[in-house]
Amino acid sequence: MRCIWLLVLSLLLTASGAMIYCAESEETSRLGGEGVHMAYEDGKTVASSLAGIGGAGHPRLFLKEGEESAVKTAVGKYPALKKMHDAVMDCADEALAQPPVTRQMIGIRLLETSRESLKRVFALSYAYRMTGDMRYARRAEKEMLACCEFSDWNPSHFLDVAEMSVSMSVGYDWLYDELSMETRAKVEQAVFEKAFKPLETEAQPWYGWTSNWNSVCNAGMTAAAVVFYDINPELCGSIILRSLESNPKAMAVYAPDGGYPEGAMYWGYGSSFEIIMIEALEGACGTDFGLAESPGFLQSGRFLQAMLTPRGGCFNYSDASYGPSCDPMLFWIASRTGDTALLYNIIEYLDDFGAEVFAENRLLPLAVISAAGLELGDVASPDWNIWFSRGETPVFACRSGWKSADDTYFGLKGGSPSSGHAHMDGGSFIYERDSVRWALDLGMQDYGSLEKYGLDIWSLSQDSGRWRVFRYGNMGHNTVSVLDSLHCASGRAEIVDTMASVSKKGAVADLSSLLPQFVKVTRTAFLDSEDNLHIEDVFENGNSPQTVVWKMNTEAVPEIVSENEVRMRCRGHEMLLTFEAASPFSLEIVPADPPAEYDAPNPGVTQISLEMGIEAGKTEKVDVYFQKVRNAGWDF
């Protein structure tokens, strides 16, 4: 028996190198290392799971035939879901009047075109399945044919290929019976030539990466291989198996607690496509081969929720934007875990702002489908206020509540500049209270705006051009530095302790490897019982004198009112900063104006800076106290 199924499987494996074990020996299959575990039952094998795809009929992705009625019922029952549904329908209606996309490169990327194609085709296909209106099907067909005529889908930046492949797969699968044989043939040819062929003829390093690239690209290839399996089972089977071997590398970054090293925005990107991959496999094979159960993955919904701040932004460390990361795929995670409290913020934001709160809105149809089985009538707020995730980029966050934009929020970040999409922001923090972000992170800068200057922003080495960018280097973050020196790019800020009492809610970060000029550097940061913030930095110096610099960005208007005090005012609220240290120090307030032409401006942001010399062999401590001033009454 063992030899028979291994022979079948060998026809599909090609060069995947996956490790397969048989159920008869009561072992576990591990494809590509930790993270994917599948116990075989009744002799079931990966090969037989894949073989079951052929002849399964269409549609086979996300929403099977006849399942539309459940979605319609849920949409009619819940106002939040109706807003999401209406947003998809509005997108489809807008597409009816628009010309098809054209092959427009922006810098090195075709990504915007691929995303627009996916947004339109997904929305149009959904609209057709919800209404039966042939206008939507014909317009989607026109969009797909236009993309088939592109010379290529830009395989040198394979994210572009992956998103285009999902677009083609959804349209082909959901509209299969409405597409002409000629259209089907053109789409099949385009996918095999523009998506599958580059896998064989060009090196694809993302197979070995742990970043969102692994998630997105493997999802795109898996979804396409599932949809087009009947055309070439051997090739499509080998593509799926290669993705199953590769994808656990990306899934491993969620361990052990659900934190995502690339931050809130890239959680939305990588995790959304992980869900596409899981759904494609489960829908076609009846199993995702254990991907969804990878340690930390389902818990990561709480990570994203923990990154949302009371006034509606997010803790935007690393390459993340300030805006809310209300990802629609939280509906999928809620449906999987039964934790509808994950949706509390989203329901609130939908009431206030509508579906534009979703960053990844091109995948909104999948969120509506996922939500159809949920009870959304009375979604309760989360029963937790503190989050701490370990892993590659440890993060601590706490908030005073969930129901008011004036609630307090504090976040502290660890990690390494050498991590994907990271900045030199180890030890950086944000502090939000009374709807004012007293300490803020500047966040990401548009990649194209830097690449056009020839900057190599993707190298993470110590001498990379990335660290010359104000928003990426340590001098643009709320952390400590040695005067005129970069953090050590290979260093790592570890969160070594956390506090969760009424009087102290915070964490301790060891920054020593980021600042090798010192013997040891620690930052202790916590909220007291009245939600006032206290930052304590301790520097144990070595044999050479050093000058330490403490920096913080703020949206408030700061003013130095004494040799150790800074008053900050913003929109009728006031905060007093008090600095204490044994050695003399100087305070400075300057606009956060970056020095280089290629840097993005930071209007309305001011930087508070402390500079202090530390003698050789001395240990020095800098304490910074944030004290809310009651009844300030200022109107700015």
SULGI-V833316 format. One record per residue. N is the residue number from 1. RES is the residue in three letters. SS is DSSP state (2 for helix, 1 for strand, 0 for the rest). PHI is phi in whole degrees, 0 to 359 (none if undefined). D_FIRST is the distance of its C-alpha to the first C-alpha in whole Angstrom. Layout:
N&RES&SS&PHI&D_FIRST  N&RES&SS&PHI&D_FIRST
This chain:
1&MET&0&none&0  2&ARG&2&302&4  3&CYS&2&293&5  4&ILE&2&296&5  5&TRP&2&287&7  6&LEU&2&294&9  7&LEU&2&295&10  8&VAL&2&299&11  9&LEU&2&294&13  10&SER&2&296&14  11&LEU&2&292&16  12&LEU&2&260&18  13&LEU&2&291&18  14&THR&0&46&21  15&ALA&0&256&23  16&SER&0&294&22  17&GLY&0&74&21  18&ALA&0&292&19  19&MET&1&263&18  20&ILE&0&239&14  21&TYR&0&236&13  22&CYS&0&267&10  23&ALA&2&296&11  24&GLU&2&297&9  25&SER&2&265&12  26&GLU&0&55&14  27&GLU&0&258&15  28&THR&1&246&17  29&SER&1&281&17  30&ARG&1&231&20  31&LEU&0&261&21  32&GLY&0&80&24  33&GLY&0&108&25  34&GLU&0&297&27  35&GLY&0&121&27  36&VAL&0&246&24  37&HIS&1&230&22  38&MET&1&224&19  39&ALA&1&278&17  40&TYR&0&283&14  41&GLU&0&235&14  42&ASP&0&55&12  43&GLY&0&74&9  44&LYS&0&292&11  45&THR&0&233&11  46&VAL&2&302&14  47&ALA&2&301&13  48&SER&2&290&13  49&SER&2&297&16  50&LEU&2&290&18  51&ALA&2&298&17  52&GLY&0&290&19  53&ILE&0&293&22  54&GLY&0&301&22  55&GLY&0&75&25  56&ALA&0&286&26  57&GLY&0&82&29  58&HIS&0&236&32  59&PRO&0&279&33  60&ARG&0&235&30  61&LEU&0&258&32  62&PHE&0&67&34  63&LEU&0&221&35  64&LYS&0&284&34  65&GLU&0&300&36  66&GLY&0&90&38  67&GLU&0&274&38  68&GLU&2&298&41  69&SER&2&297&43  70&ALA&2&295&42  71&VAL&2&294&43  72&LYS&2&300&47  73&THR&2&297&47  74&ALA&2&294&47  75&VAL&2&298&49  76&GLY&2&287&52  77&LYS&2&267&51  78&TYR&0&243&52  79&PRO&2&301&54  80&ALA&2&297&52  81&LEU&2&292&49  82&LYS&2&297&52  83&LYS&2&295&53  84&MET&2&293&50  85&HIS&2&302&49  86&ASP&2&297&53  87&ALA&2&295&52  88&VAL&2&294&49  89&MET&2&295&51  90&ASP&2&298&54  91&CYS&2&298&52  92&ALA&2&297&51  93&ASP&2&295&55  94&GLU&2&296&56  95&ALA&2&295&53  96&LEU&2&302&55  97&ALA&0&262&58  98&GLN&0&258&57  99&PRO&0&288&56  100&PRO&0&299&52  101&VAL&0&295&51  102&THR&0&241&52  103&ARG&0&283&51  104&GLN&0&247&53  105&MET&0&277&52  106&ILE&1&241&54  107&GLY&0&65&54  108&ILE&0&267&50  109&ARG&1&241&49  110&LEU&0&252&48  111&LEU&2&298&47  112&GLU&2&297&49  113&THR&2&293&49  114&SER&2&299&45  115&ARG&2&291&46  116&GLU&2&293&48  117&SER&2&299&46  118&LEU&2&297&43  119&LYS&2&300&46  120&ARG&2&290&48  121&VAL&2&294&44  122&PHE&2&296&43  123&ALA&2&294&46  124&LEU&2&295&47  125&SER&2&294&43  126&TYR&2&298&44  127&ALA&2&300&47  128&TYR&2&296&46  129&ARG&2&289&43  130&MET&2&277&46  131&THR&2&241&49  132&GLY&0&75&48  133&ASP&0&283&50  134&MET&2&293&50  135&ARG&2&301&52  136&TYR&2&292&49  137&ALA&2&296&46  138&ARG&2&293&49  139&ARG&2&290&50  140&ALA&2&297&46  141&GLU&2&300&46  142&LYS&2&298&49  143&GLU&2&296&48  144&MET&2&295&44  145&LEU&2&296&46  146&ALA&2&297&48  147&CYS&2&290&46  148&CYS&2&297&44  149&GLU&0&278&47  150&PHE&0&301&47  151&SER&0&298&47  152&ASP&0&198&44  153&TRP&0&251&43  154&ASN&0&64&44  155&PRO&0&293&41  156&SER&0&292&43  157&HIS&0&234&43  158&PHE&2&291&40  159&LEU&2&303&41  160&ASP&2&298&42  161&VAL&2&294&39  162&ALA&2&298&37  163&GLU&2&291&40  164&MET&2&295&41  165&SER&2&295&37  166&VAL&2&295&37  167&SER&2&302&40  168&MET&2&296&39  169&SER&2&292&35  170&VAL&2&297&37  171&GLY&2&298&40  172&TYR&2&296&37  173&ASP&2&288&35  174&TRP&2&283&38  175&LEU&0&249&40  176&TYR&2&309&37  177&ASP&2&288&39  178&GLU&2&262&42  179&LEU&0&274&42  180&SER&0&291&43  181&MET&2&299&40  182&GLU&2&295&42  183&THR&2&295&42  184&ARG&2&303&38  185&ALA&2&297&38  186&LYS&2&293&41  187&VAL&2&293&39  188&GLU&2&302&35  189&GLN&2&297&37  190&ALA&2&296&39  191&VAL&2&295&36  192&PHE&2&291&34  193&GLU&2&276&37  194&LYS&2&262&38  195&ALA&2&243&36  196&PHE&2&283&32  197&LYS&2&298&34  198&PRO&2&300&36  199&LEU&2&294&32  200&GLU&2&268&32  201&THR&2&259&35  202&GLU&0&230&37  203&ALA&0&296&36  204&GLN&0&239&35  205&PRO&2&295&36  206&TRP&2&296&36  207&TYR&2&301&32  208&GLY&2&260&33  209&TRP&0&275&36  210&THR&0&251&36  211&SER&0&274&39  212&ASN&2&301&39  213&TRP&2&303&38  214&ASN&2&301&35  215&SER&2&296&34  216&VAL&2&292&36  217&CYS&2&291&35  218&ASN&2&294&31  219&ALA&2&295&32  220&GLY&2&300&34  221&MET&2&289&31  222&THR&2&292&28  223&ALA&2&301&30  224&ALA&2&293&31  225&ALA&2&295&27  226&VAL&2&294&27  227&VAL&2&291&30  228&PHE&0&259&29  229&TYR&0&304&25  230&ASP&0&298&26  231&ILE&0&288&28  232&ASN&0&209&26  233&PRO&2&302&22  234&GLU&2&294&21  235&LEU&2&293&24  236&CYS&2&295&24  237&GLY&2&298&21  238&SER&2&293&22  239&ILE&2&295&25  240&ILE&2&297&24  241&LEU&2&295&21  242&ARG&2&295&24  243&SER&2&292&26  244&LEU&2&295&24  245&GLU&2&287&24  246&SER&2&278&28  247&ASN&2&298&29  248&PRO&2&303&28  249&LYS&2&297&31  250&ALA&2&285&34  251&MET&2&294&32  252&ALA&2&294&33  253&VAL&2&287&37  254&TYR&2&284&37  255&ALA&0&287&36  256&PRO&0&266&38  257&ASP&0&244&40  258&GLY&0&103&40  259&GLY&0&293&42  260&TYR&0&238&42  261&PRO&0&297&44  262&GLU&0&273&45  263&GLY&2&93&47  264&ALA&2&296&47  265&MET&2&295&48  266&TYR&2&284&45  267&TRP&2&302&43  268&GLY&2&301&43  269&TYR&2&288&42  270&GLY&2&296&39  271&SER&2&290&38  272&SER&2&300&39  273&PHE&2&281&36  274&GLU&2&302&34  275&ILE&2&294&34  276&ILE&2&301&34  277&MET&2&295&30  278&ILE&2&299&29  279&GLU&2&296&30  280&ALA&2&297&29  281&LEU&2&292&25  282&GLU&2&295&26  283&GLY&2&295&27  284&ALA&2&265&25  285&CYS&2&254&21  286&GLY&0&82&22  287&THR&0&205&22  288&ASP&0&258&24  289&PHE&0&59&21  290&GLY&0&89&24  291&LEU&2&299&27  292&ALA&2&296&30  293&GLU&2&269&29  294&SER&0&303&30  295&PRO&0&308&33  296&GLY&0&91&36  297&PHE&0&296&35  298&LEU&0&292&36  299&GLN&0&289&39  300&SER&2&292&40  301&GLY&2&300&42  302&ARG&2&291&44  303&PHE&2&302&45  304&LEU&2&297&46  305&GLN&2&296&48  306&ALA&2&293&50  307&MET&2&279&51  308&LEU&1&283&53  309&THR&0&259&57  310&PRO&0&303&59  311&ARG&0&274&61  312&GLY&0&113&58  313&GLY&0&266&57  314&CYS&1&218&54  315&PHE&0&285&54  316&ASN&0&264&54  317&TYR&0&288&53  318&SER&0&57&52  319&ASP&0&280&51  320&ALA&0&224&52  321&SER&0&271&54  322&TYR&0&290&57  323&GLY&0&303&56  324&PRO&0&295&54  325&SER&0&262&50  326&CYS&0&277&49  327&ASP&0&279&46  328&PRO&0&297&45  329&MET&0&288&41  330&LEU&2&299&42  331&PHE&2&295&42  332&TRP&2&294&38  333&ILE&2&295&38  334&ALA&2&298&41  335&SER&2&292&38  336&ARG&2&280&35  337&THR&2&260&37  338&GLY&0&78&40  339&ASP&0&267&43  340&THR&2&288&45  341&ALA&2&298&48  342&LEU&2&302&46  343&LEU&2&264&48  344&TYR&2&303&51  345&ASN&2&297&53  346&ILE&2&299&51  347&ILE&2&299&53  348&GLU&2&297&56  349&TYR&2&293&56  350&LEU&2&298&55  351&ASP&2&297&58  352&ASP&2&274&60  353&PHE&2&238&59  354&GLY&0&85&56  355&ALA&2&287&53  356&GLU&2&292&55  357&VAL&2&290&54  358&PHE&0&274&50  359&ALA&0&288&49  360&GLU&0&263&46  361&ASN&2&289&48  362&ARG&2&292&46  363&LEU&2&257&43  364&LEU&2&301&45  365&PRO&2&303&43  366&LEU&2&293&40  367&ALA&2&294&42  368&VAL&2&299&44  369&ILE&2&297&40  370&SER&2&296&39  371&ALA&2&282&42  372&ALA&0&299&42  373&GLY&0&263&41  374&LEU&0&266&43  375&GLU&0&267&46  376&LEU&0&248&49  377&GLY&0&290&52  378&ASP&0&214&53  379&VAL&0&280&51  380&ALA&0&278&52  381&SER&0&287&53  382&PRO&0&301&51  383&ASP&0&259&51  384&TRP&0&226&51  385&ASN&0&236&54  386&ILE&1&235&52  387&TRP&1&232&49  388&PHE&1&219&48  389&SER&1&240&45  390&ARG&0&270&44  391&GLY&0&79&42  392&GLU&0&298&43  393&THR&0&234&46  394&PRO&0&292&47  395&VAL&1&220&49  396&PHE&1&242&52  397&ALA&1&213&53  398&CYS&1&214&55  399&ARG&1&217&58  400&SER&0&279&60  401&GLY&0&184&59  402&TRP&0&239&57  403&LYS&0&254&60  404&SER&0&227&63  405&ALA&0&293&63  406&ASP&0&270&65  407&ASP&0&299&63  408&THR&0&271&62  409&TYR&1&222&59  410&PHE&1&223&59  411&GLY&1&223&56  412&LEU&1&230&55  413&LYS&1&245&53  414&GLY&0&253&51  415&GLY&1&101&49  416&SER&0&237&49  417&PRO&0&298&51  418&SER&0&279&48  419&SER&0&282&46  420&GLY&0&303&45  421&HIS&0&64&48  422&ALA&0&281&50  423&HIS&0&247&53  424&MET&0&274&55  425&ASP&0&235&56  426&GLY&0&301&55  427&GLY&0&86&57  428&SER&0&289&58  429&PHE&1&219&59  430&ILE&1&233&60  431&TYR&1&216&62  432&GLU&1&235&63  433&ARG&1&201&65  434&ASP&0&56&68  435&SER&0&63&66  436&VAL&1&243&67  437&ARG&1&267&65  438&TRP&1&293&67  439&ALA&1&235&64  440&LEU&1&231&62  441&ASP&0&259&60  442&LEU&0&287&60  443&GLY&0&77&57  444&MET&0&279&55  445&GLN&0&239&57  446&ASP&0&307&56  447&TYR&2&297&54  448&GLY&2&299&56  449&SER&2&293&59  450&LEU&2&262&58  451&GLU&2&296&56  452&LYS&0&293&59  453&TYR&0&269&61  454&GLY&0&81&59  455&LEU&0&285&57  456&ASP&0&272&54  457&ILE&0&271&53  458&TRP&0&258&49  459&SER&0&281&50  460&LEU&0&249&50  461&SER&0&286&52  462&GLN&0&299&55  463&ASP&0&262&57  464&SER&0&294&55  465&GLY&2&296&57  466&ARG&2&303&56  467&TRP&2&280&58  468&ARG&2&280&61  469&VAL&0&281&60  470&PHE&0&303&62  471&ARG&0&288&60  472&TYR&0&263&57  473&GLY&0&283&59  474&ASN&2&292&60  475&MET&2&289&64  476&GLY&2&260&63  477&HIS&0&236&61  478&ASN&0&275&62  479&THR&0&216&62  480&VAL&1&248&63  481&SER&1&215&64  482&VAL&1&268&66  483&LEU&0&313&69  484&ASP&0&62&68  485&SER&0&239&64  486&LEU&0&282&61  487&HIS&0&298&58  488&CYS&0&288&56  489&ALA&0&297&53  490&SER&0&269&51  491&GLY&0&285&52  492&ARG&0&208&50  493&ALA&1&275&52  494&GLU&1&258&51  495&ILE&1&271&51  496&VAL&1&260&52  497&ASP&1&200&53  498&THR&1&227&54  499&MET&1&230&57  500&ALA&1&219&56  501&SER&0&272&60  502&VAL&0&297&62  503&SER&0&274&65  504&LYS&0&216&62  505&LYS&1&234&59  506&GLY&1&180&58  507&ALA&1&207&56  508&VAL&1&242&57  509&ALA&1&246&55  510&ASP&1&265&56  511&LEU&0&259&57  512&SER&2&302&57  513&SER&2&286&55  514&LEU&2&281&56  515&LEU&0&234&60  516&PRO&0&292&60  517&GLN&0&294&63  518&PHE&1&255&64  519&VAL&1&289&62  520&LYS&1&204&61  521&VAL&1&224&61  522&THR&1&231&60  523&ARG&1&238&61  524&THR&1&252&61  525&ALA&1&224&61  526&PHE&1&203&61  527&LEU&1&266&63  528&ASP&0&273&66  529&SER&0&294&66  530&GLU&0&254&68  531&ASP&0&67&66  532&ASN&0&278&68  533&LEU&1&267&66  534&HIS&1&232&66  535&ILE&1&247&65  536&GLU&1&236&66  537&ASP&1&248&65  538&VAL&1&242&65  539&PHE&1&242&66  540&GLU&1&261&66  541&ASN&1&274&68  542&GLY&0&264&67  543&ASN&0&271&70  544&SER&0&237&71  545&PRO&0&295&73  546&GLN&1&227&71  547&THR&1&246&71  548&VAL&1&262&69  549&VAL&1&236&69  550&TRP&1&251&68  551&LYS&1&229&67  552&MET&1&207&66  553&ASN&1&267&66  554&THR&1&215&68  555&GLU&0&271&68  556&ALA&0&283&72  557&VAL&1&260&75  558&PRO&1&267&76  559&GLU&1&213&79  560&ILE&1&285&80  561&VAL&1&251&82  562&SER&1&200&83  563&GLU&0&292&82  564&ASN&0&224&79  565&GLU&1&227&78  566&VAL&1&232&77  567&ARG&1&261&77  568&MET&1&241&75  569&ARG&1&231&76  570&CYS&1&198&73  571&ARG&0&48&74  572&GLY&0&84&76  573&HIS&1&244&74  574&GLU&1&222&75  575&MET&1&228&74  576&LEU&1&252&75  577&LEU&1&258&74  578&THR&1&241&75  579&PHE&1&254&74  580&GLU&1&226&75  581&ALA&1&199&75  582&ALA&0&287&77  583&SER&0&271&77  584&PRO&0&296&79  585&PHE&1&215&77  586&SER&1&236&78  587&LEU&1&248&77  588&GLU&1&216&76  589&ILE&1&236&75  590&VAL&1&220&74  591&PRO&1&299&73  592&ALA&0&280&69  593&ASP&0&272&70  594&PRO&0&289&68  595&PRO&0&277&69  596&ALA&0&251&68  597&GLU&0&297&68  598&TYR&0&280&64  599&ASP&0&286&64  600&ALA&0&287&64  601&PRO&0&289&67  602&ASN&0&231&66  603&PRO&0&298&69  604&GLY&0&78&70  605&VAL&0&248&69  606&THR&1&239&71  607&GLN&1&247&70  608&ILE&1&261&71  609&SER&1&226&71  610&LEU&1&245&72  611&GLU&1&231&73  612&MET&1&209&74  613&GLY&1&275&74  614&ILE&1&234&73  615&GLU&0&290&75  616&ALA&0&299&73  617&GLY&0&75&71  618&LYS&0&256&72  619&THR&1&255&70  620&GLU&1&234&71  621&LYS&1&234&70  622&VAL&1&242&70  623&ASP&1&252&70  624&VAL&1&233&70  625&TYR&1&250&71  626&PHE&1&260&70  627&GLN&1&238&73  628&LYS&1&293&73  629&VAL&1&266&77  630&ARG&0&284&77  631&ASN&0&53&79  632&ALA&0&295&80  633&GLY&0&76&81  634&TRP&0&278&80  635&ASP&0&252&79  636&PHE&0&200&77
